[in-house]
């Protein structure tokens, strides 16, 4: 990964974009990492790797869930 200061980034955005085409660019503010500039391809790969709980629950992975019967019986309370 390459690193660029916020000041250098503001003065030469094109250079940061060229670097981000091949690798993530860390933008620092007062010496501390503050932002990361990614190409859209890198961003899409990063986001595609994440699955939400909805994705996990709706996924058809060929696994069938068959719940087991517990055999509980309910009795009315005596009043």
Secondary structure, 3 states (H helix, E strand, C coil): CEEEEHHHHHHCHHHHHHHHCCCCEEEEECCEEEEEECCHHHHHHHHHCCCCHHHHHHCCCCCCCCCCCCCCCCCCCCC
